[in-house]
């Protein structure tokens, strides 16, 4: 950097003047000095040190504005607390409560003296202890009120340190902004009065509100509690309930058909897993594990199935896998085509993505409320709740896998005359298969995580044993049922993952 040619240095200097706006001469010299070597070189910006976060905001460095605003706000809180803060507030409140109790004890002593009660001596001892505590609380309050200078000095020291740090790194951060601006003209540049006004308003508002809140907690109640009205929540809740009732009434046929379809699918799967002789089911599962993941996984699967059978978890485990299988089957059948569609149409994925975020962010227990309201309790409701919770991964991973297919490979296939259908089935899906299978795996495991939650609405299976163990504090039985769920998860995970 020290070997910059004169014409190059002049061109960079002109760009610096265009970028910084105000104080162009100062920044031209400063940037020339900083560019002589890579990395950080010490300079001190007095304006940035004085204005602090406002300087960063005016320059468009909003991330730095936020960080230093929080630091300086903390320093101003200390200063404000020392200047006009009610430092002895907590001790005075404690003394007031002790005083109320003390008055009550004195009244009890007077009544005991008149009646000649045997508890008089114990009351006097308790009153003496309260008087000592009352005096101690008053002394503590007085000492706290006298400690304002300590807060002021501590706050000033912090503020000076933050100002020095601000001045020392301001030019460095601005030079980094300049480097980004040279390659992207949309990066913020210059010193704008509008940005300065916004930054000053935010900074002053936050400092004043925070300082008042901590120094004088009782000054403005609006700073302590959000202004609200309980009736608003009740009215909104009633409106939501009306919407649920209307949807349930007018969509009864639709929800009944969903319930019938889910129950039919569950019955078929349970016939295969529950009513089929257990040696047949176990042997098929072990063979699947062997063919998919090899002999080690097959041995583990055999041991896990033996655990389920010997501890009387077999039927409930098969019921759990039936519920999981129904939910996962629907999720995968609908999720992969939807993921393919979204990968080829970014505008559609822009609409679907917030829905997936909502489905993954919503607590699992909340799913149960609309599911029970529209479908009712039981296994079909458990399948629907599990399906909603487990669907997002397979959709997201399908989109991700197809987006990661190299464009050069697709262009080569198209150049050799590949049709869109051939491109999808012979190029895109094979290359994205590992990512898609990872999504399938995550969907199955997330669906299994809903087993215990689904048992709350009548879905049978291993989750029912865990729920009963929680209700009756049966730690041993709960651990055994939890291990059974764990083994089911591991078996499914290894079979789906295969030898990868």
N, C-alpha and C positions, 0 to 999 in steps of 0.2 A: 504493500500500500504506500510505502514511502517513495516508491519510484513512479508516482503518478506524473504523467507528462503535463506541461503547462496548459496545453489546449484542453486536455481532459479535466484538469483541475478547474479551469474556467467554466467548462460546461457543467460540472457538478456544482460549482458555486452558484451558477444561475438557477439550477434546479432547486438548490437549497433555498434561495430567495423566493422562488415561486411556491415552495412547499410551506415555509414557515410564516410568510406574511409579515407580521410585525417583528421588529428587532432583527431584520434580515442580516445586517452587518455582524451582529454578535454571533448569530448562529452559523454564519458562513465561516468565521474564524474558528469557532468551536468545533464544527463538524470537520473542518480541514485538519485540526489537531487530532481529533478522535480517529479519523480515517488513516492516520499514519501507521497505525498498528491494529491488528485484529484483537477482538475481545474488549473488555471494559477498560476505559482510561478515565481517571478521576477528573471531573470538572464540577463546578458548583454553580447552580442556577439560583441566583438570589430571588428572582421573581417567583420561581416555583416554591422556594422555601417559605416565602412570605404568604403566598396565597394558598399553598398546600393543595388539597384536593380540587379546589376551584380551578387551579392552573391545568391540572390533568383533564378536567372536564372541558375547559375552553379549547384545549388542543385535540379533543376527541379521543383521549386515552381513557375510556370509561372504566375499563377493568382496574386500572391503577387508581382511578378516582374512587371507586367503591372500596378498595382495600384501605387506602389512606383516610378515607372518610370515617370508616369504622374505628381506625386507630386513634385519630384525633378526637372523635366523639367520646371515646373512653377517657382520654385525657381531660376534655372539657367537663365531663361528668365529675371527675375527681375535684376539679377546681370549683365547679358550681356547688358541689356537696360541701366543700370546705367554707365557701363564702356565705351561703344562705341555707345550707342543708339542716334538716332537723336530725342531728346525729344521735341525740338521746331519745328518739321517739320510741324505739322498741323497749328500752329500759323503763321509760315513763309509763307506757301501756302496761308493762308487767307490774310496776309499782301500783298503778291504779287498780288492777285486778286484786293484788294482795291487800290493798286498802279496803276494798269492798268485803273481802273475806274477813279482814280484821274487825271491821265494824260489826259483822254478823257474830263473830266470836265474843266480842265485848257485850253484845246484847244477850248472848247465851250465858255469859258469866253473871250478869246482873240477875237474870232469871234464876240461875242456879243458887246464887247467894240468898235470894228471897225464899226459895223453896228448900234450901239446905240439901241439895242433891249431892250424891257421892262423887259425881264426875267433875266437881268444881276444880280440883287440883289439876286434873288432866287438861281441862279447858284453859287454865291459866298457863300451863307449860306450852300448850299449842299456841296460845296468844303471844307469849314471849318469843317463840320461834318466828311467828309471823312478823312481829315488830322488827326483829333483826333482819329478816328478809326484806321488809319494806324499806328500812334505812339503807340496806346494801343496794337495793334497786335504785333508790334516789341518788346515792353516791355514784353509781355506775352511769346514770343519766348525766350527772354533772360533769363527770370525767369525759364522757363522750362528747358533750357540747364544747368542752375546752380543747378538743382535738382537731378543730377545724384547720389550724395552720398546717398540720401534718398532711392533710388531704390536699391543701393548696400547693404546698411545696412538691408533693409527689406528682400532682397533675402537671405543674409547670415543668418539672424535670422530664416527664414523659413527652410533653408537647415540644420541648426543645429538641429532644432526641429525634422525634418523628420529623420535625422540620429539617434537621440536619440531614437525615436519611433522604427526605424528599429532594432537597437541593442537590445531593450527591448523585442521585440516580435519574434526575429529571432529563438531562441532556441525553443520557444513554438510552432511555426509553423513547425519547423523541427521535433519536437517530435510527433506532430500530423501526419506528413508524415510517420514517423517511425511506428506508430500504424497501419496506413493503409497498409504499406509495409509488416508487419508481417502476415496479412491475405491475401494479394494479392502481389505476387512477381513482378508483372508487373509495380507496382508503381515505379516512378523514385527514384533512390538512388545514393549515392556517389557524389563526386565532379568531374565532367567531364570537361576536357579542351575544348572539342568541344562545350559543352553547355555554358561554360564561354565565349568563343569567339563569339558565336552567340548573347548572351545577351549583351556583351560589344559593339558589332557592332551596334545592334539595338538601344541601349541606347545612344551611342555617336552620331549616325546619327540623331536621333530624337532631341536630345538636341541642336546640332549644327544647324540643319535646322530651328528649332523653334526659337532659339535665334536670328539668323540672320534675319528671317522673321519679327519678332516683333521689333528688334532693328534698323535694316536698311531695311525698306520695299522696297526700290528701288534698293537694291544691286543686287539681282538676280530675274529677272522676272519669271523664271521657278518656284520659290517658291510661287508666287502669283497667277499664272494662269496655268491651266493644258495645256501642250503642245498639240495643236490640229490643225486641218485644217478644215475649214468649208466645203471644197470640199469633204472631206471624208464622212461626213453625207449625203451630196447630192448624192454622188455616191452610197452609201449603200441604201439610200431611193429609188433611181431609180431601183436598183436591186430588192428590195422588191416589187416594183410596177410591174416590169416585171414578177416576180413570181406569183403575184396576177392575172395579166392578163392571163398568161398561164393557171393557175388553173381554172379560170373562163371560159375560152374558151373550154378547154378539158373536164371540168366537168359539162358542162351545163345541160346535161341530169340528172345527179345526183342531182344537186341543184334544178332543176325544179321539180323533183319528191318529194324532201323535201318540197318545197313550196306548191305543190299540196296536200300532206298529211297533212301539218299543216293547210292549209286553210279548207280542208274538216272537220278535227276534230273541228276546231273553229266554223264552220258553224253549225255542229250538236249540240255543246254545247250552242251556241247562240239561236238555235231554242228552246231548253229546257228552257233557262233562260230569254231570251228577248221576244220571240214571245208567249210563254205560258202566259196566263192571270196572272197579278201580284198577285191577291189574292191566286192563286194556289201555285205560287212560294214562296210567303211569308209564307203561312201556312205550306208548306213542310219544309222550313228552320226552322221555330219555333218548329215544331214537332221533327226534327232532334236534335235541341238543347235540347229539353226536354228529349228525350230518351237518349242522350249521356251524358249530364251534369246536368240535373235536372231542377226544376222549376225556380230557380233564374236566371240561364243563359237563359232560355226560355223567361222570362220577359224582361231581358236586350236585347235579340235578337229582340223581338217584338218592343221595343222602338227604337232600332237602325235602324230597317227597316222602321219604321214610319218617322224617321229623313231623311232617304234617299228619301223616297217618297214625303214627304211634301215640301222639298227643291229642288225638281226636279232633284235629283241625281239617281233615280231608274234605268233608262235605262243604263246610263253610268256605274253605279255600277255593273249591271249585265254583261255589256260588259267587265269590268275589271275582274270580277270573272271568266268569260269565258276564257279570255286570261290567267289568272293565273291558272285556272283549267287545261287547255291544257298543259301548261308548267309543272305544278306540276305532272300531271298524267304521262307524259313521263318521268320526272325525277325519280319518285318513281318506275315506272314499270321497268326502266333500272337500277336504283341505287341499289335497294335491292338485286336482283340477282348478280349484280357485287360485292356488299359488301360481300355476302355469299361466292362467288368464291375467293375473296381476303383474307377473314378470314381463309379459308382452305389452301391457298397457299401463304405463306409469301413472296416468291420470286416475285410473281405477284404483291402483294401489294407494295413491294419495288419499282416497276416500276410505279405503279399507283399513289402512294403518291406524288411524285414531280409534277405530272400533276394536282392533286387536289390542291396542294399548289399554283401552278401557276394560276389556275382558281379562287381561293379565294383571292389571292394577287393582281391580275390585277384589276385596277380601272374599275368600271362598264361602264364608258363612252367608254373605249377602246374596249370593246366587240363589240360596234356598228360598228366599222370600218370594220373588216372582214365580219361581218354579212351583212351589207349593200352592200359590194363589191360583195359578192357571191349570196345573196338571193334578195337584193333590199329592198326598204322601204316598210312599211306596217305591218299588223298584224302578218304574218308568221315570219318576221324578229324579231318582238318583242317577239314572243314565243321562238324562238331559243336563243336570247340573255338572256331572263329570265331563260330558261332551263340551260344554261351554268353557269349562276350565282348561281342558286339555287340547282344544283345537288350535290356538294361536301358534304353537311351535312348528307344527307341520306346514302351516301356510307360510310362515316367515322363512323357514329353512328352504322350502321349495323355491320361493322367490330369490333368496340369496344364492342358492346353487345355480339357478338358471342365469342369474346376472353375472356370475363368475365364469361362465363359459367363455373362453377367449374369442374375441371377434374375428381373429385371423382364421380360426378353425371353421367358424360358421361361413365366412366369406369363401374359404376354399371349397366347402361343400356346395355352396350355391354356384360357384364357378364351374363345378363338375355336373351341374344340372339337378341338384337335389330339390325336391319339392318341399313345400312347408311341412307336410306330414312326415316325410322322410327325415327332414332336418330335426324335427322334434323328437321322433322316436329313435333315430339311429345316431344322432349327434348330441343334442342338448341333454336329453334325459340320461343317457349313459355317462356323460361327463359330470353331470350334477347328481348322480345316484348316491354317492357317499354322503353328500350334504343332505339330500332328501331323506336318506335312511337315518341320519342323525336326528332329523326333525321327527320322524316316525318314532324313534326311540324315546325322545323327550316327551312326545305326546302320550305314549304308553305309561311312562313313569309318572308324569304329572296326573294322569287319570288315576293311577293307583294311589297317589297322594290324597285323593278325594274320598278314599274308602271310608275312613273314620267319619268324615264330615257327612257323607251321604247316609251313614247309619242314623243320623239324627232325624231323618225324615222317613225312616222305615225301610231303608235298603238293607237287606240281610247280608251276612257275610262276616268276615273277620273283624270289620270295624265295629260290629255289635259287641264282640267280646271286649275290645279295647274300651268302648264306651261304658260297659258295665263295670269294668275294672276301675275306671275313673270314678264312677258313681259310688262304688262301695269301698274305695281305697284298697283294692286287692292288687297290690304292687306286683306280686309274683305272677298272677294270671295275666295281668296287663302286659308284662314283659314277654311272656310266652306268646301271646297273641301278636304283639308287635314284631317279634322275631319271625312269626309265620308270615306276616305281611312283607317283611324284609326279604325272606326267601322267595316268595312269589315274585317280588320285584327283580331280584337278582336273576332268577330263572328266565323271566321274560326279557330282561336286558341282554343277557348273553345270547339267547336264541336269536333275537332280532339283530344284535350287533354282529353276530357271526364270528369269524376269525380275525376281524379288523382290530 
